Amino acid sequence: MNIDFAQILPFAVLGFVTFLAWFAFNFFSKQESRANERLEELRDPRLRERDRSSKQGTMESMLEKAAPKLSVALQPKSELEQSVLKVRLAGKAKELEMNAWSSYMRAMISSNEFLFVE
């Protein structure tokens, strides 16, 4: 079983081209690798919090700017729509209150802490 140069050449060329592509990608890439970022975060855990807080601050400011514009579309347009909404919300509040009370009573009864007065 003799392997000559003509059989190895395509694999060698493929390996060389792959290496060149990898080298060019790493050379022109400006970002630090994620592994290096994680090592830096292990050395100084405050870096992670700093990055997280800057991202949250950006999102919060964007939501604060967008909220008034979005709320205009959701607000009732007429007095009739406003009153219907108020009645629906009042009904839901009463329903939630009754659900909370019944859940509390069920929990008291199931835990045998409910005292029956004779």
DRENTOR-905014 format. One record per atom (N, C-alpha, C, O): residue number from 0; residue in one letter; atom name; z, y, x. Coordinates in steps of 0.2 Angstrom, whole numbers, plus 5000, padded with zeros to 4 digits. Each point is the difference from the previous one (the first is absolute). Example, Ala and Ser with C-alpha at 12.3 -4.5 7.8 and 13.67 -1.06 7.14 Angstrom:
<sites>
{0 "A" "N" {5039 4972 5066}}
{0 "A" "CA" {5000 5006 4996}}
{0 "A" "C" {5000 5006 5004}}
{0 "A" "O" {5003 4999 5005}}
{1 "S" "N" {4993 5006 4993}}
{1 "S" "CA" {5001 5006 5004}}
{1 "S" "C" {5003 5005 4996}}
{1 "S" "O" {5001 5006 5003}}
</sites>
This chain:
<sites>
{0 "M" "N" {5000 4994 5004}}
{0 "M" "CA" {5000 5006 4996}}
{0 "M" "C" {5000 5006 5004}}
{0 "M" "O" {5005 5002 5003}}
{1 "N" "N" {4989 5001 4998}}
{1 "N" "CA" {4999 5006 5004}}
{1 "N" "C" {4999 5006 4996}}
{1 "N" "O" {4996 5000 4995}}
{2 "I" "N" {5008 5005 5006}}
{2 "I" "CA" {5000 5006 4997}}
{2 "I" "C" {4996 5005 5004}}
{2 "I" "O" {5003 5002 5006}}
{3 "D" "N" {4991 5001 4992}}
{3 "D" "CA" {4997 5004 5005}}
{3 "D" "C" {5001 5007 4997}}
{3 "D" "O" {5003 5002 4995}}
{4 "F" "N" {4995 5003 5009}}
{4 "F" "CA" {5001 5007 4999}}
{4 "F" "C" {4997 5002 4993}}
{4 "F" "O" {5002 5005 4997}}
{5 "A" "N" {4992 4993 5001}}
{5 "A" "CA" {4997 5001 4994}}
{5 "A" "C" {5004 4999 4994}}
{5 "A" "O" {4999 5003 4995}}
{6 "Q" "N" {5005 4992 5005}}
{6 "Q" "CA" {5004 4998 4994}}
{6 "Q" "C" {5006 5005 5000}}
{6 "Q" "O" {5003 5001 4994}}
{7 "I" "N" {5000 5001 5011}}
{7 "I" "CA" {5006 5004 5001}}
{7 "I" "C" {4998 5007 4998}}
{7 "I" "O" {5004 5004 4998}}
{8 "L" "N" {4990 4999 5004}}
{8 "L" "CA" {4998 5007 5000}}
{8 "L" "C" {5001 5003 4993}}
{8 "L" "O" {5003 5005 5000}}
{9 "P" "N" {4995 4992 4994}}
{9 "P" "CA" {5002 5003 4994}}
{9 "P" "C" {5007 5001 4998}}
{9 "P" "O" {5002 5006 4997}}
{10 "F" "N" {5002 4990 5005}}
{10 "F" "CA" {5007 5000 4999}}
{10 "F" "C" {5003 5006 5004}}
{10 "F" "O" {5005 5004 4998}}
{11 "A" "N" {4993 4996 5009}}
{11 "A" "CA" {5002 5005 5004}}
{11 "A" "C" {4998 5007 4998}}
{11 "A" "O" {5004 5005 5000}}
{12 "V" "N" {4990 4996 4997}}
{12 "V" "CA" {4998 5006 4998}}
{12 "V" "C" {5004 5002 4993}}
{12 "V" "O" {5002 5006 5000}}
{13 "L" "N" {4999 4990 4996}}
{13 "L" "CA" {5004 5001 4994}}
{13 "L" "C" {5007 5002 5002}}
{13 "L" "O" {5003 5005 4997}}
{14 "G" "N" {5000 4992 5008}}
{14 "G" "CA" {5007 5002 5002}}
{14 "G" "C" {5000 5007 5003}}
{14 "G" "O" {5004 5004 4999}}
{15 "F" "N" {4991 4997 5005}}
{15 "F" "CA" {4999 5007 5004}}
{15 "F" "C" {4999 5006 4994}}
{15 "F" "O" {5003 5005 5001}}
{16 "V" "N" {4993 4994 4995}}
{16 "V" "CA" {4998 5005 4994}}
{16 "V" "C" {5007 5001 4996}}
{16 "V" "O" {5001 5005 4999}}
{17 "T" "N" {5002 4989 5000}}
{17 "T" "CA" {5007 5001 4996}}
{17 "T" "C" {5005 5004 5004}}
{17 "T" "O" {5003 5004 4997}}
{18 "F" "N" {4997 4994 5009}}
{18 "F" "CA" {5005 5004 5005}}
{18 "F" "C" {4998 5008 5000}}
{18 "F" "O" {5004 5004 4999}}
{19 "L" "N" {4990 4997 5002}}
{19 "L" "CA" {4998 5007 5000}}
{19 "L" "C" {5001 5004 4993}}
{19 "L" "O" {5002 5005 5000}}
{20 "A" "N" {4997 4991 4995}}
{20 "A" "CA" {5001 5004 4993}}
{20 "A" "C" {5008 5001 4999}}
{20 "A" "O" {5002 5005 4998}}
{21 "W" "N" {5002 4990 5004}}
{21 "W" "CA" {5007 5001 5000}}
{21 "W" "C" {5003 5005 5005}}
{21 "W" "O" {5004 5004 4998}}
{22 "F" "N" {4993 4997 5008}}
{22 "F" "CA" {5002 5005 5004}}
{22 "F" "C" {4998 5007 4998}}
{22 "F" "O" {5004 5004 5000}}
{23 "A" "N" {4990 4996 4997}}
{23 "A" "CA" {4998 5007 4998}}
{23 "A" "C" {5004 5002 4994}}
{23 "A" "O" {5002 5006 4999}}
{24 "F" "N" {5000 4989 4996}}
{24 "F" "CA" {5004 5002 4994}}
{24 "F" "C" {5007 5003 5003}}
{24 "F" "O" {5002 5005 4997}}
{25 "N" "N" {5001 4991 5007}}
{25 "N" "CA" {5006 5002 5003}}
{25 "N" "C" {5000 5007 5004}}
{25 "N" "O" {5005 5004 4999}}
{26 "F" "N" {4990 4997 5004}}
{26 "F" "CA" {4999 5006 5004}}
{26 "F" "C" {4999 5006 4996}}
{26 "F" "O" {5003 5005 5001}}
{27 "F" "N" {4993 4994 4994}}
{27 "F" "CA" {4999 5006 4996}}
{27 "F" "C" {5005 5001 4994}}
{27 "F" "O" {5000 5005 4997}}
{28 "S" "N" {5004 4990 5002}}
{28 "S" "CA" {5005 5001 4995}}
{28 "S" "C" {5006 5004 5002}}
{28 "S" "O" {5002 4999 5005}}
{29 "K" "N" {4999 5006 4991}}
{29 "K" "CA" {5005 5005 5002}}
{29 "K" "C" {5007 4998 4998}}
{29 "K" "O" {5005 5002 5002}}
{30 "Q" "N" {4996 4993 4993}}
{30 "Q" "CA" {5006 4998 4997}}
{30 "Q" "C" {5003 4995 5005}}
{30 "Q" "O" {4997 4996 5004}}
{31 "E" "N" {5010 5005 4996}}
{31 "E" "CA" {5004 4995 5004}}
{31 "E" "C" {5001 4994 4996}}
{31 "E" "O" {5000 5000 4993}}
{32 "S" "N" {5000 4994 5010}}
{32 "S" "CA" {5000 4994 4996}}
{32 "S" "C" {5006 4999 4996}}
{32 "S" "O" {5006 5003 5002}}
{33 "R" "N" {4994 4994 4993}}
{33 "R" "CA" {5006 4999 4995}}
{33 "R" "C" {5006 4996 5004}}
{33 "R" "O" {5005 5002 4999}}
{34 "A" "N" {4993 4994 5006}}
{34 "A" "CA" {5005 4996 5004}}
{34 "A" "C" {5004 5005 5004}}
{34 "A" "O" {5006 5000 5000}}
{35 "N" "N" {4991 5005 5003}}
{35 "N" "CA" {5003 5005 5004}}
{35 "N" "C" {5004 5005 4995}}
{35 "N" "O" {5006 5002 5002}}
{36 "E" "N" {4992 4999 4992}}
{36 "E" "CA" {5004 5004 4996}}
{36 "E" "C" {5006 4997 4998}}
{36 "E" "O" {5005 5003 4999}}
{37 "R" "N" {4995 4990 4999}}
{37 "R" "CA" {5006 4997 4998}}
{37 "R" "C" {5005 4999 5006}}
{37 "R" "O" {5006 5001 4999}}
{38 "L" "N" {4991 4999 5007}}
{38 "L" "CA" {5005 5000 5006}}
{38 "L" "C" {5003 5006 5001}}
{38 "L" "O" {5006 5001 5001}}
{39 "E" "N" {4991 5005 4998}}
{39 "E" "CA" {5003 5006 5000}}
{39 "E" "C" {5005 5001 4994}}
{39 "E" "O" {5005 5003 5001}}
{40 "E" "N" {4993 4994 4993}}
{40 "E" "CA" {5005 5001 4995}}
{40 "E" "C" {5006 4996 5001}}
{40 "E" "O" {5006 5002 4998}}
{41 "L" "N" {4994 4992 5006}}
{41 "L" "CA" {5006 4996 5002}}
{41 "L" "C" {5004 5004 5005}}
{41 "L" "O" {5006 5000 4999}}
{42 "R" "N" {4991 5004 5005}}
{42 "R" "CA" {5003 5004 5005}}
{42 "R" "C" {5004 5005 4997}}
{42 "R" "O" {5006 5002 5001}}
{43 "D" "N" {4990 5002 4994}}
{43 "D" "CA" {5003 5006 4997}}
{43 "D" "C" {4999 4999 4992}}
{43 "D" "O" {4995 5002 4998}}
{44 "P" "N" {5010 4995 4998}}
{44 "P" "CA" {4999 4999 4993}}
{44 "P" "C" {4999 5007 4996}}
{44 "P" "O" {4997 4999 4994}}
{45 "R" "N" {5005 5006 5009}}
{45 "R" "CA" {4999 5007 4996}}
{45 "R" "C" {4992 5001 4999}}
{45 "R" "O" {4998 5004 4996}}
{46 "L" "N" {4998 4993 5009}}
{46 "L" "CA" {4993 5002 4999}}
{46 "L" "C" {4997 4997 4993}}
{46 "L" "O" {4996 5003 4997}}
{47 "R" "N" {5006 4991 5001}}
{47 "R" "CA" {4998 4998 4994}}
{47 "R" "C" {5002 5004 4994}}
{47 "R" "O" {4996 5001 4996}}
{48 "E" "N" {5010 5002 5004}}
{48 "E" "CA" {5003 5004 4995}}
{48 "E" "C" {4996 5007 5000}}
{48 "E" "O" {4998 5002 4995}}
{49 "R" "N" {5000 5000 5011}}
{49 "R" "CA" {4996 5006 5000}}
{49 "R" "C" {4993 5000 4997}}
{49 "R" "O" {4998 5004 4997}}
{50 "D" "N" {4999 4990 5005}}
{50 "D" "CA" {4993 4999 4997}}
{50 "D" "C" {5001 4999 4993}}
{50 "D" "O" {4995 5002 4996}}
{51 "R" "N" {5010 4994 5001}}
{51 "R" "CA" {5000 4999 4993}}
{51 "R" "C" {5002 5006 4996}}
{51 "R" "O" {4997 5001 4995}}
{52 "S" "N" {5007 5004 5008}}
{52 "S" "CA" {5002 5006 4996}}
{52 "S" "C" {4994 5005 5000}}
{52 "S" "O" {4999 5003 4995}}
{53 "S" "N" {4997 4997 5010}}
{53 "S" "CA" {4994 5004 5000}}
{53 "S" "C" {4995 4998 4995}}
{53 "S" "O" {4997 5004 4997}}
{54 "K" "N" {5002 4989 5002}}
{54 "K" "CA" {4996 4998 4995}}
{54 "K" "C" {5002 5001 4993}}
{54 "K" "O" {4996 5002 4996}}
{55 "Q" "N" {5011 4997 5003}}
{55 "Q" "CA" {5003 5002 4994}}
{55 "Q" "C" {4999 5007 4998}}
{55 "Q" "O" {4999 5002 4994}}
{56 "G" "N" {5002 5002 5011}}
{56 "G" "CA" {5000 5007 4999}}
{56 "G" "C" {4993 5002 4997}}
{56 "G" "O" {4999 5005 4996}}
{57 "T" "N" {4996 4992 5007}}
{57 "T" "CA" {4993 5002 4998}}
{57 "T" "C" {4998 4998 4993}}
{57 "T" "O" {4997 5003 4996}}
{58 "M" "N" {5006 4991 5003}}
{58 "M" "CA" {4999 4997 4993}}
{58 "M" "C" {5004 5004 4995}}
{58 "M" "O" {4997 5001 4994}}
{59 "E" "N" {5009 5001 5007}}
{59 "E" "CA" {5004 5004 4996}}
{59 "E" "C" {4996 5007 4998}}
{59 "E" "O" {5000 5002 4995}}
{60 "S" "N" {4998 5001 5010}}
{60 "S" "CA" {4997 5006 4999}}
{60 "S" "C" {4993 5000 4996}}
{60 "S" "O" {4999 5004 4996}}
{61 "M" "N" {4998 4990 5005}}
{61 "M" "CA" {4994 4999 4997}}
{61 "M" "C" {5001 4999 4992}}
{61 "M" "O" {4997 5003 4996}}
{62 "L" "N" {5008 4993 5003}}
{62 "L" "CA" {5002 4999 4993}}
{62 "L" "C" {5003 5006 4997}}
{62 "L" "O" {4999 5002 4994}}
{63 "E" "N" {5005 5003 5009}}
{63 "E" "CA" {5002 5006 4998}}
{63 "E" "C" {4995 5005 4998}}
{63 "E" "O" {5000 5003 4995}}
{64 "K" "N" {4994 4996 5009}}
{64 "K" "CA" {4995 5005 4998}}
{64 "K" "C" {4996 4997 4994}}
{64 "K" "O" {4997 5004 4996}}
{65 "A" "N" {5002 4990 5003}}
{65 "A" "CA" {4996 4997 4995}}
{65 "A" "C" {5004 4999 4994}}
{65 "A" "O" {4996 5000 4994}}
{66 "A" "N" {5010 5000 5006}}
{66 "A" "CA" {5004 4999 4993}}
{66 "A" "C" {4999 5005 4995}}
{66 "A" "O" {4999 4998 4994}}
{67 "P" "N" {5001 5008 5007}}
{67 "P" "CA" {4998 5005 4995}}
{67 "P" "C" {4994 4999 4997}}
{67 "P" "O" {4999 5001 4994}}
{68 "K" "N" {4996 4998 5010}}
{68 "K" "CA" {4993 4999 4997}}
{68 "K" "C" {4999 4994 4996}}
{68 "K" "O" {4997 5000 4995}}
{69 "L" "N" {5007 4994 5007}}
{69 "L" "CA" {4999 4994 4996}}
{69 "L" "C" {5005 5001 4994}}
{69 "L" "O" {4998 4997 4995}}
{70 "S" "N" {5007 5006 5005}}
{70 "S" "CA" {5004 5001 4994}}
{70 "S" "C" {4997 5004 4994}}
{70 "S" "O" {5001 4999 4995}}
{71 "V" "N" {4995 5005 5007}}
{71 "V" "CA" {4996 5004 4995}}
{71 "V" "C" {4996 4996 4995}}
{71 "V" "O" {5000 5001 4994}}
{72 "A" "N" {4997 4994 5009}}
{72 "A" "CA" {4996 4995 4996}}
{72 "A" "C" {5004 4996 4996}}
{72 "A" "O" {4997 4998 4995}}
{73 "L" "N" {5009 5001 5007}}
{73 "L" "CA" {5004 4995 4996}}
{73 "L" "C" {5005 5003 4995}}
{73 "L" "O" {5002 4997 4995}}
{74 "Q" "N" {4998 5010 5005}}
{74 "Q" "CA" {5004 5004 4995}}
{74 "Q" "C" {4997 5000 4993}}
{74 "Q" "O" {4994 5000 5000}}
{75 "P" "N" {5010 5000 4995}}
{75 "P" "CA" {4997 5000 4993}}
{75 "P" "C" {4997 5007 4999}}
{75 "P" "O" {5003 5005 5003}}
{76 "K" "N" {4992 4995 4993}}
{76 "K" "CA" {4996 5006 5000}}
{76 "K" "C" {5002 5005 4994}}
{76 "K" "O" {5000 5006 5000}}
{77 "S" "N" {5002 4990 4994}}
{77 "S" "CA" {5002 5004 4994}}
{77 "S" "C" {5008 4999 4999}}
{77 "S" "O" {5003 4996 5003}}
{78 "E" "N" {4999 5008 4992}}
{78 "E" "CA" {5007 4999 4998}}
{78 "E" "C" {5001 4993 4997}}
{78 "E" "O" {5006 4997 5000}}
{79 "L" "N" {4989 5001 4996}}
{79 "L" "CA" {5001 4994 4996}}
{79 "L" "C" {5001 4994 5006}}
{79 "L" "O" {5004 4996 4999}}
{80 "E" "N" {4992 5004 5006}}
{80 "E" "CA" {5000 4995 5005}}
{80 "E" "C" {5007 5000 5004}}
{80 "E" "O" {5003 4995 5001}}
{81 "Q" "N" {4999 5011 5000}}
{81 "Q" "CA" {5007 5001 5003}}
{81 "Q" "C" {5005 4997 4995}}
{81 "Q" "O" {5005 4997 5003}}
{82 "S" "N" {4995 5005 4991}}
{82 "S" "CA" {5006 4997 4996}}
{82 "S" "C" {4999 4993 4999}}
{82 "S" "O" {5005 4996 5000}}
{83 "V" "N" {4989 5001 5000}}
{83 "V" "CA" {4999 4993 5000}}
{83 "V" "C" {5003 4996 5006}}
{83 "V" "O" {5004 4995 5000}}
{84 "L" "N" {4995 5009 5006}}
{84 "L" "CA" {5002 4997 5006}}
{84 "L" "C" {5008 5000 5000}}
{84 "L" "O" {5003 4996 5002}}
{85 "K" "N" {5000 5010 4996}}
{85 "K" "CA" {5007 5000 4999}}
{85 "K" "C" {5003 4995 4996}}
{85 "K" "O" {5005 4997 5002}}
{86 "V" "N" {4992 5002 4992}}
{86 "V" "CA" {5003 4995 4996}}
{86 "V" "C" {5000 4993 5003}}
{86 "V" "O" {5004 4996 5000}}
{87 "R" "N" {4990 5002 5003}}
{87 "R" "CA" {4999 4994 5004}}
{87 "R" "C" {5005 4999 5005}}
{87 "R" "O" {5003 4995 5001}}
{88 "L" "N" {4998 5010 5003}}
{88 "L" "CA" {5005 5000 5006}}
{88 "L" "C" {5007 4999 4997}}
{88 "L" "O" {5004 4996 5003}}
{89 "A" "N" {4998 5008 4992}}
{89 "A" "CA" {5007 4999 4997}}
{89 "A" "C" {5001 4993 4997}}
{89 "A" "O" {5005 4997 5001}}
{90 "G" "N" {4990 5000 4996}}
{90 "G" "CA" {5000 4993 4998}}
{90 "G" "C" {5001 4995 5006}}
{90 "G" "O" {5004 4995 4999}}
{91 "K" "N" {4992 5006 5006}}
{91 "K" "CA" {5001 4996 5006}}
{91 "K" "C" {5007 5001 5003}}
{91 "K" "O" {5003 4995 5002}}
{92 "A" "N" {5000 5011 4998}}
{92 "A" "CA" {5006 5001 5003}}
{92 "A" "C" {5006 4996 4996}}
{92 "A" "O" {5004 4997 5003}}
{93 "K" "N" {4995 5003 4990}}
{93 "K" "CA" {5005 4997 4996}}
{93 "K" "C" {4999 4992 5001}}
{93 "K" "O" {5005 4997 5000}}
{94 "E" "N" {4989 5001 5001}}
{94 "E" "CA" {4999 4993 5001}}
{94 "E" "C" {5003 4997 5006}}
{94 "E" "O" {5003 4995 5001}}
{95 "L" "N" {4996 5009 5005}}
{95 "L" "CA" {5003 4999 5006}}
{95 "L" "C" {5007 5000 5000}}
{95 "L" "O" {5004 4995 5003}}
{96 "E" "N" {4999 5009 4993}}
{96 "E" "CA" {5007 5001 4999}}
{96 "E" "C" {5003 4993 4997}}
{96 "E" "O" {5005 4998 5002}}
{97 "M" "N" {4992 5000 4992}}
{97 "M" "CA" {5002 4994 4997}}
{97 "M" "C" {4999 4994 5004}}
{97 "M" "O" {5004 4996 5000}}
{98 "N" "N" {4991 5004 5004}}
{98 "N" "CA" {4999 4994 5004}}
{98 "N" "C" {5005 5000 5006}}
{98 "N" "O" {5003 4994 5001}}
{99 "A" "N" {4999 5011 5001}}
{99 "A" "CA" {5005 5001 5005}}
{99 "A" "C" {5007 4997 4997}}
{99 "A" "O" {5003 4996 5003}}
{100 "W" "N" {4998 5007 4991}}
{100 "W" "CA" {5007 4998 4997}}
{100 "W" "C" {5000 4992 4998}}
{100 "W" "O" {5005 4997 5002}}
{101 "S" "N" {4989 5001 4996}}
{101 "S" "CA" {5000 4992 4998}}
{101 "S" "C" {5001 4996 5007}}
{101 "S" "O" {5003 4995 5000}}
{102 "S" "N" {4993 5007 5005}}
{102 "S" "CA" {5001 4997 5006}}
{102 "S" "C" {5007 5000 5003}}
{102 "S" "O" {5002 4995 5003}}
{103 "Y" "N" {5001 5010 4996}}
{103 "Y" "CA" {5007 5001 5002}}
{103 "Y" "C" {5005 4995 4996}}
{103 "Y" "O" {5004 4997 5003}}
{104 "M" "N" {4995 5003 4991}}
{104 "M" "CA" {5004 4996 4996}}
{104 "M" "C" {4998 4993 5001}}
{104 "M" "O" {5005 4996 5000}}
{105 "R" "N" {4989 5002 5001}}
{105 "R" "CA" {4999 4993 5002}}
{105 "R" "C" {5003 4998 5007}}
{105 "R" "O" {5003 4994 5000}}
{106 "A" "N" {4997 5010 5004}}
{106 "A" "CA" {5003 4999 5007}}
{106 "A" "C" {5008 4999 4999}}
{106 "A" "O" {5003 4996 5003}}
{107 "M" "N" {5000 5008 4993}}
{107 "M" "CA" {5007 5000 4999}}
{107 "M" "C" {5002 4993 4997}}
{107 "M" "O" {5005 4997 5001}}
{108 "I" "N" {4991 5001 4994}}
{108 "I" "CA" {5001 4994 4996}}
{108 "I" "C" {4999 4994 5004}}
{108 "I" "O" {5004 4995 5000}}
{109 "S" "N" {4991 5005 5004}}
{109 "S" "CA" {4999 4994 5005}}
{109 "S" "C" {5005 5000 5005}}
{109 "S" "O" {5001 4994 5003}}
{110 "S" "N" {5002 5011 4999}}
{110 "S" "CA" {5004 5000 5006}}
{110 "S" "C" {5008 4999 4997}}
{110 "S" "O" {5004 5000 5004}}
{111 "N" "N" {4996 4999 4990}}
{111 "N" "CA" {5007 4999 4996}}
{111 "N" "C" {5005 5006 5002}}
{111 "N" "O" {5006 4999 4999}}
{112 "E" "N" {4991 5007 5002}}
{112 "E" "CA" {5005 5005 5001}}
{112 "E" "C" {5000 5004 4993}}
{112 "E" "O" {5004 5005 5000}}
{113 "F" "N" {4993 4993 4995}}
{113 "F" "CA" {5000 5003 4994}}
{113 "F" "C" {5006 4998 4996}}
{113 "F" "O" {5001 4994 4999}}
{114 "L" "N" {5004 5011 5000}}
{114 "L" "CA" {5006 4998 4996}}
{114 "L" "C" {4999 5001 4993}}
{114 "L" "O" {4998 5005 4997}}
{115 "F" "N" {5004 4990 4999}}
{115 "F" "CA" {5000 5000 4993}}
{115 "F" "C" {5007 5002 4998}}
{115 "F" "O" {5005 4997 5002}}
{116 "V" "N" {4995 5009 4994}}
{116 "V" "CA" {5007 5002 4997}}
{116 "V" "C" {5000 4997 4993}}
{116 "V" "O" {4996 5001 4996}}
{117 "E" "N" {5010 4996 5003}}
{117 "E" "CA" {5001 4997 4993}}
{117 "E" "C" {5005 5005 4996}}
{117 "E" "O" {5001 4998 4994}}
</sites>
